[in-house]
């Protein structure tokens, strides 16, 4: 390998000749100029590392280039530069190379820096930084906690500690709100029996605070920037080889120090790093073994919000920079871009660190019920094959190693939405990515393995492909069944119902299917209303769902209670309805997701958390039972004598369906156990558990059973968070009609210039919702907003007194060409106000 030492040998073959000595000196100057620069920020010499736009070189390349520059007598920067002091009086001046330094400590860095500042020559420190930070062995040994600290650095430590404390003040302000909210959760820890998972300190041998102080000190000097950058460029290929072909982490766990130290560099997000160093570094990090990745994640979870956010932004900027710098198509997928893939894998570590560092609760899990199975032999069993889809949702290896799920985090350090990368979502070919996720996950990377980086709209598209493929699969299985068993089976899930007996008809039919073969629920749904001619291309199903929900959520039925203040429904603990009714609602919610329909349901968020596998806790009462939550919060905060002033026991009272009081003991002999300052946390925990779990256990289990009959084999749980599941089922109430206007298509002679949108924009909010209901079958926007709808406005003849009509299956509005804006508004309002039922036009 060609290096400075080799050049010494080359230039001193005839030591008695001053000409050779001068050549050696010039080559050294070219080498230093290429690797360290001249120190002039405004340098214009293209052969100098200080020149703007200069591409950093590793030492081998710089040595070869230095010889070439010597031969061509290239330009040298001015001898007045700090990096090249004037040594004309002494051709071989004494130079401090610190070659005896094989690793760095904070004290050694400050010692060398002090010498450099005295001489106003930073080249010795630049050379040391370049040599140590480009060596894996040197970096592993550097900044170790077990290295003895020099007493002279105590004042420096105090100075840097004061700076760190100033920075921490910003973190404290940012996280005050989160701490206040999680305070209640932490205060419940002893009462709930769950460890509200705060991890113990992760032991590493590197002194992270010392590394931060060194970076803060050195990165304030512009001359050091290129030294760190060049070193990282030179370091990464060797580290990648070590991780690919040698079990370096298994033999030396301190190898992780390299990644800990490098990630403390606050300049990693700068364009030079993003272009040259970070792609290779991310590739190296992604090759770490799983235990190393988990340890790194646990360590980062103990960092401040500021540090975690900086790392997140670094990887996000790398992904964005790479995506917008390249063009992707069906032949050149973003999934094949090694830089984007590696950065996404590294971002996953920061994401889980963000989860671990947040308000965490790995307890309070709902008991999983075994999936319903058909009593009949499946086609795969008849053919001697295993049904691959029955493997269930996959578990992320890092998630399993950490023992935590995204669902376990009530409030992360950084909002989950900030991990979504919109430029990546824009270029992702979701059909291809879905194939990699389901079929080719071993050899191809799928971004669905990093669902946090995808927005809800992109994920819903992946779920749509999964649902459609399941439908086609069930259809194919049905066709093969008829060949194998000679039976004529229906390839679709057909429901024929009467409007005035919709619950009875739907319940009987779906209950029979659920008992005989739950897999039939995953067939494509077709609904027919008896006595009506509508053909279900989606619109009839939408109205079916709406009518079923209107009936079952009717307060007179008594299945749910309605809170006027929150406008939300909750299970009625005193309901007289049998479990089949609640199972039906669960099936309807699952079918809505499966058939891409939006429902008008109003549940508190705790229902979706429970569906995803988490029990309700006291904190979930905030939106489901806000008055009760406030009372319990006041009990916890009360500073007086709780027992004497409150006079409450562990026995609570409720009213049943008929208004009669019923009592329940939260503990055995609860009426004899007074609530006091010592046991009030336990009382609050048990009260919340009773209201959200025990009192409605029968109703919710039946509800969840129906939901899982449809969704159990889908990737719903591994892709979506509870709030995203709510968006999938209910859609968004934020209606942007401007976005709908921009995406609407026209047919039959209408154009964007017609007076239609002027009329619609003049409607009030309620009329706009009625119009959306009339045209699309729902008054909610789909995931992604109204801009994702493809509405069609078609001309339906000349001026007439007929009302407008619609094909809700296709989001199509058939509009006669009325002769005035007033008539258009009057006819349209009447149509949307009195619309109900289906007919053949």
Secondary structure, 3 states (H helix, E strand, C coil): CCCHHHHHHHHCCCCCCHHHHHHHHHHHHHHHHHHCCCCCCCCCCCCCCCCCCCCCCCHHHHHHHHHHHHHCCCCCCCCCCCCCCCCCCCCCCCCCCCCCCCCCCHHHHHHHHHHHHHHCCCHHHHHHHHHHHCCHHHHHHCCECCCCCCHHHHHHHHHHHHHHHHHHHHHHHHHHHHHHHHHHHHHCHHHHCCCCCCCCCCCCCECHHHHHHHHHHHCCCHHHHHHHHHHHHHHHHHHHHHHHHCCHHHHCHHHHHHHHHHCCCCCCCCHHHHHHHHHHHHHHHHCCCHHHHHHHHHHHCCCCHHHHHHHHHHHHHHHHHHHHHCCCCCCCCHHHCHHHHHHHHHHHHHHHHHHHCCEECCCCECCCCCCCCCCCCCHHHHCCCCCHHHHCCCCCHHHHHHCCCHHHEEECCCCHHHHCCHHHHHHCCHHHHHHHHHCCCCCCCCHHHHHHHCCHHHHHHHHHHHHHHHHHHHHHHHHHHHHHHCCCCCCCEEEEECHHHHHHHHHHHHHHHHHHCHHHHHCCEEEEECCCCCCCCCHHHHHHHHHHHHHHCCCCCCCEEEECCCCEEEECCCCCCCHHHHHHHHHHHHHHHHCCCCCCCCECHHHHHHHHCECCCHHHHHHHCHHHHHHHHHHHHCCCCHHHHHCCECEEEEECCCCCEEEEECCCCHHHCECCCCCHHHHHHHHHHHHHCHHHHHHHHHHHHHHHHHHCCCCHHHHCCHHHHHHHHHCECCCCHHHHHHHCEEECCCCCCCCHHHHHHCCCHHHHHHHHHHHHCCCCECCCCHHHCCCEEEECCCCCCCCCEEECCCCEEEECCCCCHHHHHHHHHHHHHCCCCCCCC
